[in-house]
Amino acid sequence: MEIQSKLNEQLLLMEEKLLQPEFRKSVKDLTILIADDFIELGSSGRTYNKQQVIAGSPTSPMVQMTLMDFQAKLLAPGVALTIYRVAKHSKQDELLEYSLRSSIWILQEGKWRIMFHQGTPSIDK
């Protein structure tokens, strides 16, 4: 139970970082956190790799996002799945949209790195 709690805490912190506009604009931070063979299936319907995410990070819009209903599950030693919901807000704090998110994290050299991410638009709150 303690292992699960620690896993939840670590991965929740990293998922929250990835939602912060300041963090997403840091090429250095993204390079460290994203695995080299990363792939994202975006809520836009587009597919991205690590290089595309990092190249787009300095120009990504400053959108505030709130993470909710977070769950993490260890799938195998050094491989974890996270599932959660996100509410995206405008600068005026208007709710823009919800999405369902999932990520696969791998433990490399003692550090968790994101290997896969998918965002799916949701009509449910």
VENHU-V860234 format. One record per residue. N is the residue number from 1. RES is the residue in one letter. PHI is phi as a letter, one per 30 degrees, with the letter a starting at -180 (* if undefined). PSI is psi in degrees with one decimal (none if undefined). OMEGA is omega in degrees with one decimal (none if undefined). Layout:
BEGIN
n->N res->RES phi->PHI psi->PSI omega->OMEGA
n->N res->RES phi->PHI psi->PSI omega->OMEGA
END
This chain:
BEGIN
n->1 res->M phi->* psi->-38.9 omega->178.9
n->2 res->E phi->d psi->-37.0 omega->178.3
n->3 res->I phi->d psi->-44.2 omega->179.4
n->4 res->Q phi->d psi->-41.6 omega->179.7
n->5 res->S phi->d psi->-43.3 omega->179.0
n->6 res->K phi->d psi->-40.9 omega->177.6
n->7 res->L phi->d psi->-48.2 omega->178.3
n->8 res->N phi->e psi->-46.8 omega->-177.3
n->9 res->E phi->d psi->-47.2 omega->-178.6
n->10 res->Q phi->d psi->-48.7 omega->-175.6
n->11 res->L phi->d psi->-33.8 omega->175.5
n->12 res->L phi->d psi->-44.0 omega->179.0
n->13 res->L phi->e psi->-43.5 omega->-178.6
n->14 res->M phi->d psi->-39.7 omega->177.0
n->15 res->E phi->d psi->-39.9 omega->177.6
n->16 res->E phi->d psi->-39.1 omega->177.0
n->17 res->K phi->e psi->-44.6 omega->-177.6
n->18 res->L phi->d psi->-18.8 omega->178.4
n->19 res->L phi->d psi->-12.5 omega->-177.7
n->20 res->Q phi->d psi->124.1 omega->-178.5
n->21 res->P phi->e psi->-38.3 omega->-178.8
n->22 res->E phi->d psi->-41.6 omega->-179.8
n->23 res->F phi->d psi->-42.2 omega->-178.0
n->24 res->R phi->d psi->-20.1 omega->178.7
n->25 res->K phi->d psi->-5.5 omega->-178.2
n->26 res->S phi->c psi->105.2 omega->178.5
n->27 res->V phi->e psi->-41.6 omega->-179.3
n->28 res->K phi->d psi->-49.8 omega->-178.8
n->29 res->D phi->d psi->-43.0 omega->179.9
n->30 res->L phi->d psi->-39.7 omega->179.5
n->31 res->T phi->e psi->-38.6 omega->179.6
n->32 res->I phi->d psi->-41.7 omega->-172.2
n->33 res->L phi->d psi->-25.3 omega->-175.8
n->34 res->I phi->c psi->128.7 omega->177.4
n->35 res->A phi->d psi->151.3 omega->-177.6
n->36 res->D phi->d psi->-33.6 omega->-178.4
n->37 res->D phi->c psi->27.2 omega->179.3
n->38 res->F phi->e psi->145.1 omega->171.8
n->39 res->I phi->b psi->139.5 omega->177.6
n->40 res->E phi->b psi->134.1 omega->170.3
n->41 res->L phi->c psi->99.0 omega->-172.9
n->42 res->G phi->d psi->158.6 omega->178.1
n->43 res->S phi->d psi->-15.0 omega->176.0
n->44 res->S phi->d psi->-13.5 omega->-175.4
n->45 res->G phi->j psi->-4.3 omega->179.3
n->46 res->R phi->c psi->157.0 omega->176.8
n->47 res->T phi->c psi->138.5 omega->-178.3
n->48 res->Y phi->b psi->148.4 omega->171.1
n->49 res->N phi->c psi->-179.4 omega->-176.9
n->50 res->K phi->e psi->-47.3 omega->-177.0
n->51 res->Q phi->d psi->-38.9 omega->179.5
n->52 res->Q phi->d psi->-39.9 omega->178.1
n->53 res->V phi->d psi->-47.2 omega->-178.3
n->54 res->I phi->d psi->-40.4 omega->179.5
n->55 res->A phi->d psi->-34.3 omega->-179.2
n->56 res->G phi->d psi->-9.3 omega->-173.9
n->57 res->S phi->d psi->-41.8 omega->-178.6
n->58 res->P phi->d psi->-24.3 omega->-177.8
n->59 res->T phi->c psi->5.3 omega->-178.7
n->60 res->S phi->d psi->144.0 omega->-176.8
n->61 res->P phi->d psi->150.2 omega->179.7
n->62 res->M phi->d psi->81.1 omega->-179.1
n->63 res->V phi->c psi->132.4 omega->177.5
n->64 res->Q phi->d psi->136.2 omega->179.5
n->65 res->M phi->b psi->143.2 omega->178.4
n->66 res->T phi->c psi->125.5 omega->179.9
n->67 res->L phi->d psi->136.2 omega->-178.3
n->68 res->M phi->b psi->157.7 omega->171.5
n->69 res->D phi->h psi->44.9 omega->-176.5
n->70 res->F phi->d psi->136.2 omega->173.5
n->71 res->Q phi->b psi->141.6 omega->174.0
n->72 res->A phi->b psi->143.4 omega->-179.8
n->73 res->K phi->b psi->129.7 omega->175.4
n->74 res->L phi->d psi->119.1 omega->-178.4
n->75 res->L phi->d psi->-34.8 omega->179.5
n->76 res->A phi->a psi->167.0 omega->177.5
n->77 res->P phi->e psi->121.4 omega->178.8
n->78 res->G phi->i psi->10.6 omega->178.8
n->79 res->V phi->b psi->123.7 omega->-177.8
n->80 res->A phi->b psi->150.7 omega->178.1
n->81 res->L phi->c psi->134.2 omega->171.2
n->82 res->T phi->c psi->144.0 omega->177.9
n->83 res->I phi->b psi->135.2 omega->-179.9
n->84 res->Y phi->a psi->173.9 omega->175.1
n->85 res->R phi->c psi->153.3 omega->178.3
n->86 res->V phi->b psi->136.0 omega->170.0
n->87 res->A phi->c psi->125.1 omega->-179.5
n->88 res->K phi->c psi->133.5 omega->-176.7
n->89 res->H phi->b psi->151.2 omega->174.1
n->90 res->S phi->d psi->174.5 omega->177.7
n->91 res->K phi->d psi->-25.1 omega->178.5
n->92 res->Q phi->d psi->12.2 omega->178.9
n->93 res->D phi->i psi->24.6 omega->173.5
n->94 res->E phi->d psi->138.1 omega->177.3
n->95 res->L phi->d psi->124.2 omega->-178.9
n->96 res->L phi->c psi->-47.9 omega->-176.8
n->97 res->E phi->a psi->163.2 omega->174.4
n->98 res->Y phi->c psi->152.9 omega->172.3
n->99 res->S phi->b psi->153.6 omega->172.6
n->100 res->L phi->c psi->137.6 omega->-175.9
n->101 res->R phi->b psi->146.6 omega->172.1
n->102 res->S phi->b psi->146.4 omega->179.5
n->103 res->S phi->b psi->150.4 omega->170.2
n->104 res->I phi->c psi->127.6 omega->-179.4
n->105 res->W phi->c psi->142.8 omega->176.7
n->106 res->I phi->b psi->146.8 omega->178.7
n->107 res->L phi->c psi->113.8 omega->-180.0
n->108 res->Q phi->b psi->123.9 omega->179.2
n->109 res->E phi->h psi->39.8 omega->176.9
n->110 res->G phi->i psi->6.4 omega->-179.4
n->111 res->K phi->b psi->140.4 omega->176.9
n->112 res->W phi->d psi->133.5 omega->177.3
n->113 res->R phi->b psi->141.0 omega->-178.8
n->114 res->I phi->d psi->130.3 omega->-177.0
n->115 res->M phi->c psi->-28.6 omega->-176.9
n->116 res->F phi->b psi->143.0 omega->174.9
n->117 res->H phi->b psi->141.6 omega->174.7
n->118 res->Q phi->b psi->134.5 omega->174.5
n->119 res->G phi->c psi->130.5 omega->-178.3
n->120 res->T phi->b psi->123.1 omega->177.3
n->121 res->P phi->e psi->145.7 omega->-178.3
n->122 res->S phi->b psi->140.9 omega->174.7
n->123 res->I phi->c psi->-14.5 omega->-179.6
n->124 res->D phi->d psi->143.3 omega->175.7
n->125 res->K phi->d psi->none omega->none
END
